[in-house]
Amino acid sequence: MLHGVDHGHRLTRAHARLREELEDDGVELPADPHLLDHLLEELDHVRRPPLFEQRAPVYGSFLMPAGTDLAIGGDIVDLIDLDGMTPEQCRTFADGRSTYLVHRVDGPPRIVCFDRSIQHEADLVEVQQRTGAWIVQRTVMGTVRFFTGRGVTEWNGRNWALRLAARHHHFSVCEAVPEAPVAVLEGLLELAVHWLSPAHIGATLVLDVDPHRDDLGHLDVDASLAAPDLHVDRRHHYPALFAVLRQTDLATMIGPDGRVERLGVGLRSSLEAENAVPQDRGMRHRSAARYTHDHHHTVAFVVSEDGPVSVFRRGRAVVICETC
């Protein structure tokens, strides 16, 4: 509950029902009762926001467990105390983009002001990892979600579902492709899981780990585009890649150093690969699996338009990132 505020029995009952929902859907909740109270109250608010002129506001808040420090979140310009205000008044200052309400167990609420927009999933995953905060958000599209160390838990109108953060898949991917630079693999996971997937952008990203390869004969490059000097292990390049990939079909080819080489490439496969890879997959998954079956020095990151991310090596999926 917000500092110094008595919420009465109505919200207590609402919170009890919400807690049961979360537990029934297998969502891990904080052990600290104060943090749990804050979380339930904030989730209840973003799922049933008050309307102003028939509009539901966007909103965001940070819930700070004991021992965490928001100051290490980066890009913070100011922290402003809101002592003496009602919960409703406090929330009107938080836009869930550049300003967030901050709940602390040891003092009054505050508003944190960033010097840039911190509203996209990738931004909030990064801030959560730095600070250890539980972050609640209602987006401009009305999506209700919260961020923890495990990942992103989202309400789809029927239930709550967790998508693990990309970092939880690092070990499995690095183990499957030991010859690739770790930073390149981690960058591909970050781009696929936290940029393309939540935006429902279907894509195929093919990493070739052989510096001496010459596979142009196995690619259809007639309609492809040579990429500028963009790299998947440089986070500041992701907005440009995000923009072009939402407007590009077919595969994107990436060199062993993480440099994006070509966009809009068709993947050709052998008769052996066609026989070896099952037909019961979508075209994007099937072509990626067949290409990696033919070319063992490649790994393909496939993002489905409906969200899941699959990583293919030697014709089979070695990692699948989806809701738990």
N, C-alpha and C positions, 0 to 999 in steps of 0.2 A: 504493500500500500504506500501511497505517497506520504512523505514525511509529515506527521502530525495531523493526518486526516482520518476521520472515522467514516467508514463506508457503509455500515449498517448491514442488515440481514439480506437484502435483495441481491447485492453483488456477491455476498458470501455464498449464497445458493448457486448463483450463476457460475462462480468460480469452481464450486464443487462439481457441477456438471461438466464444465470445460476440462477440469483435471481428469475426470473419468474418461472423457473422449480421448484425450491425449494418451492416457495409460492403455486404453483399449486398442489404440493404433500403434502401440509399442514405442511411443516417443519417450526418450530418456529425459527426465525432469531433474532440476537442481535439487540437491539434498538440503541446501540452506533454506529454511522456511521463509525468511525475509525475501530472498531472491525469488523463490517460488511464488510468493504473493505478488511481487512486482510483475513477474512473467504472466501470470494468469490475468491480472488486471489489464496489462497492456494488450494481450491477445484478445481479450474480450472487447476492448476498445476498438482495435483495428478491424475486428470482424463485424462489429456493429457500430460503426462510427456515427456520430451525430451529423445530421445534414444541415448545411447552411445554404439557403437559396436553392434547395433541391440538389446540392452537390455534396459528395462525400470527399473530405479533404485527404490528400496524401499525408503521410505521417511516418515518423521514425523515432525510436528511442534506444538508448544504451542502458543496459542493466549491469551494474558493476559489482561483481563478487568481491568479497573481502580480499585485500591484497593485490588487486589489479590496479593498473594505472593507465588512464586514458591519455595521459600526456605523451606516451610513446606511440600513439596512433599516427602521427605525421600529419602535416598540412593543417594543423589546428591554429586558428587565429586567436580565438577567445573562448573563455569559459565564464558564463555569467550566472550568478546566483539568482534563484527565483523564490527565495524564502518568503513565506506569508501568502503566496498565491494558492488558489484552489487548484485541484487537478485539471479541471476543465480550462482554466486560464493558462496554466503551464503548457498544456498541449497545443494551444493555438500558435505558439512560437516555433513549433517543430515542423518543418516541411518534409522531412524524410529524404532530403536531397543534399542540402548543404548545412542544415541545422537539425540537431537531434536533441530530444529531451534526455537528460542523464539522471538516472536514479542511483542513489548511493544509500547504503545502510547506515552510514555514519554522519548524515547531514541532509540539508534540504536539497531539492532537485536543482539542476542547472540546465542551461542551454549550452551546447557545444557548437561553435561556429567554425566550419572548415573554409579554406580559401579556394576550394573547388568543389564541384559536384561529387558527392559520394553516395550515389544512388543505385548503381548497377551491381549485379551480383558479384562480379569480380572485385569491385572496390570494397564491398562490405566483407567479403571473405578475407581479403587482405587485412583490413582494419581489425576484424575479429581475431585473426591469428596474432597480430601484434599486441593487442590489448587484453585479450581474454574476456572481453565483454560478451554478454548475450544481447543480440541486436534484433529488435522487432521492427518490422516495416510494413506499411501499406503502400503499394506502388501506385503510380498514375493510372495503371490498368486495373486497379482494384485487387491485385494479388496480395494475399496475406501470408507472411512468411517470417521466420526467425532464424538467426544464424548462431551456431555454437561451434565448439572445437571439432565436432564430428562433421558438420556440413550445414546444409540448408533444409529446414523443415517447412513444408508448404501446405496450406489448406486448399484443397481442390473443389470445395463445395460439398464434399461428402465425408472425406477423411483427411488425416494428416499423413504426409509421407516424407521421409528423409532421403535426400540425395547426398551421399558422402562427398566431402571436399576432395578435390583433385589430389591433394597431398597423400591421402590414404591409399591411392593406387600407385604411388611412385615406386615402391619396392617391387610390386608384381611386374610392372612394365619394364623397369630396369633389369630385372632378372630375366625377362623374356628377350631383351635386346641388349646383352651385355657389352656389345662392341660400339654402341652409340654413346655419344656424350650425354652425361646425366642432365646437364642444363638444357639440352635440346629436347630430350624426352619430357622433362618436367614442363618446359614451355609449351609443348604440343598438348599435354594434358590440361594445362591451365587454359589455353585457348579453346580447346574442344569442350571441356566440362563447364567452365564458368563464363565463357563468352558466347560461343555458338549454340550450345545446347539450350540454355534458358531462353534464347531468342528464337528457338525453333528453326535454326538455319541448318539445312542439310548440307553436309560437306564430306569430301574424302581428301585426307591429307596423307600423302605418301612420302615417307622418309627413306632415302636410299643411303645406306651406311658405307657403301663401297666407293672410295674416292676415284677409282679407276674404271668406273662403269661406263658402258656405252650402250644404252638401251633404247635409243631413239627409234630403232627398227621395231620395237615392241610397243611403241606409243603412237597414238594418233594426235599429232600436233598441228594439224592443218588450221584449226580454228582457235588455237591456243594463243596465249599472250605471255611474252617474256616479262617477268616481274621486275620491278625496281629493286633496289638494294634493301630488302626487308628481311628480317630474321625472326624466327619463332622463339628464340631465347632472349629477345629484347622486348620487355613488356610495353615500352612506349611505342612499339610498332603495331601492337594489337588493334588499336582503333582503325588503322588503315587496312589491316587484314580483315577485320570484321566488316568494314564497309564494302570491300571488293568481293568477299566471299558470299555476301548476301545477294550479290548480283551476278554470280558465276556458277555455271553448271560444270559437271565432270570433276576431274581430280586436280589437285594442286601438288606439284612435285617439289620436294625439299631436299637439298644437298646435305651431306654428312656434317657440315659445319652449322646447319640450321638456316642457311640462306634459302629463301623462297626463289625457285628457279623459273617455273612456268605455271600458269593458271589455265584452267579449261582444257585439260589434257584427257584424251580418251585412253583407257587402259585396255590393251589387247591381251588375249590369253590363248594358250595352246589347247589342242584337243584333249591332251592329258589332263590339264587343269579343269576343263569343262566337265570331264567325266568324274574327276575326283571331288569336286565341290558340289554339294547338293543344290538342287534347283529351288528348294523351298525358302529361299531368302529373297529379299528385295534386290533390285538391280544394283543399287549402290553397294550393298554388302557383298553380293555375289561377285561383282567385278573386282572389288578389292581383295577378296579371299583368293580368287583365281590368280590375280596378278602376283600376290605374295607367294602363292604356291609355285609359280614359275620362277620367281626371282627371290631366292632366300636371303638376299642382302637388302631386302626392303621390309618395311613395316607400315601398315596403313591404319590411320585413325579415322574411323567412320562415325560421323555424327548424324543420327536420325532426326528427321524433322519433328518427330514426337518426343525427342529428348535424349534417349539412351546413347551412350558412346561405346563403340566396340573397337578393340585394337586387334588387328590381324597380323599373324606371322606364320609363314609357311602354309598358308591356306586355311588356317583355323583361328578362331577367336581365342586369344590368350587372356584378355581382360574385357569385362563388360561393366560399364559404369551406368547404373540405373538406380531407380528408387528402391529403398529397402522396405 
